Amino acid sequence: MKKLSHLLAAAALACCAAAPAQTVYRCGNSYSQTPCPGGSTLDATDSRTPEQRKAHEASVRQEKRAGDTLEKTRLKEEAATRKASEQAEKAQREADKAAQTSADKKKNSGKEKIPAYRAPPVKN
């Protein structure tokens, strides 16, 4: 899916690059394709040479690869951190359960077990 979106973006850029230049008007602080009173026209064509465009495109591709690599690294680190956190939580739960079981045994071992009924002592 990611490759498809990149392909579509590249196709859109290629179409735009081949399109004839349109007149752009500067109207104060904004830019428009329609003339405005007091507006001035601007040349909006790409003034870079073909070599400069190719160099820029190569730079963009390299930066994208670097960004993808960084993203993969980040995702791996996040997964490792999440796994370590889950293991620590599990170990803590097991330790708490063991401590509770031990405390329950100590609490119950100190009590004298008295039967519900005691027979009276026999007299001879």
C-alpha positions in Angstrom: 0.0 0.0 0.0 2.9 2.3 0.9 4.5 1.7 -2.5 1.3 2.4 -4.3 0.9 5.8 -2.7 4.5 6.7 -3.5 4.0 5.6 -7.1 0.8 7.8 -7.3 2.7 10.7 -5.8 5.5 10.3 -8.3 3.1 10.1 -11.2 1.3 13.3 -10.0 4.6 15.1 -9.7 5.6 14.0 -13.2 2.3 15.2 -14.6 2.8 18.6 -12.9 6.3 18.9 -14.1 5.2 18.4 -17.7 2.3 20.9 -17.4 2.8 24.3 -18.9 3.5 27.2 -16.5 0.6 29.1 -15.3 0.5 32.8 -14.5 0.7 33.5 -10.8 -0.4 36.8 -9.3 0.9 38.2 -6.0 -1.9 40.1 -4.3 -0.4 41.6 -1.2 0.6 38.6 1.1 -1.3 36.0 -0.9 -0.8 34.3 -4.3 -3.6 33.5 -6.8 -4.2 32.3 -10.3 -6.7 35.1 -10.9 -5.6 38.7 -11.4 -6.3 41.2 -8.6 -6.2 45.0 -8.5 -2.6 46.1 -7.7 -1.3 42.5 -8.1 1.9 41.7 -9.8 2.7 38.6 -12.0 5.4 36.2 -11.0 7.3 33.6 -12.9 6.5 30.2 -11.3 8.5 28.0 -13.6 11.2 25.8 -12.1 14.4 27.6 -12.8 16.7 24.6 -11.9 18.7 22.8 -14.5 18.0 19.2 -15.3 21.1 18.2 -13.4 20.0 20.1 -10.4 16.5 18.4 -10.5 18.1 15.0 -10.8 20.5 15.7 -7.9 17.5 16.9 -5.8 15.4 13.8 -6.7 18.4 11.6 -5.7 18.7 13.4 -2.5 15.0 13.0 -1.7 15.2 9.2 -2.5 18.2 8.9 -0.2 16.5 10.8 2.6 13.4 8.6 2.2 15.5 5.5 2.5 17.2 6.8 5.6 13.8 7.8 7.1 12.5 4.3 6.4 15.5 2.7 8.0 15.1 5.0 11.1 11.4 4.1 11.3 12.1 0.3 11.2 14.8 0.7 13.9 12.3 2.7 16.1 9.6 0.1 15.6 12.0 -2.7 16.6 13.2 -0.8 19.7 9.6 -0.1 20.7 8.7 -3.8 20.3 11.7 -4.8 22.4 10.8 -2.3 25.1 7.2 -3.4 25.1 8.2 -7.1 25.4 10.6 -6.3 28.2 7.9 -4.3 30.0 5.4 -7.2 29.7 8.0 -9.6 31.0 8.7 -7.4 34.0 5.0 -7.0 34.8 4.5 -10.7 34.6 7.5 -11.4 36.9 6.1 -8.8 39.3 2.7 -10.4 39.3 4.2 -13.8 40.0 6.4 -12.4 42.8 3.3 -10.7 44.3 1.3 -14.0 44.0 4.2 -15.9 45.7 4.4 -13.4 48.5 0.7 -13.5 49.1 0.7 -17.3 49.1 3.6 -17.3 51.6 1.8 -14.7 53.8 -1.3 -16.8 53.7 0.6 -19.9 54.8 2.3 -18.1 57.7 -1.1 -16.7 58.8 -2.8 -20.1 58.7 0.1 -22.0 60.3 0.0 -20.0 63.5 -3.5 -20.9 64.3 -4.4 -23.9 66.5 -6.8 -26.2 64.8 -9.6 -26.8 67.2 -12.3 -29.4 66.4 -15.8 -28.2 66.4 -16.7 -30.6 69.3 -14.5 -31.8 72.1 -15.4 -34.9 74.1 -15.3 -34.3 77.8 -12.4 -36.0 79.6 -13.1 -39.5 80.8 -13.1 -40.0 84.6 -11.8 -43.3 86.0 
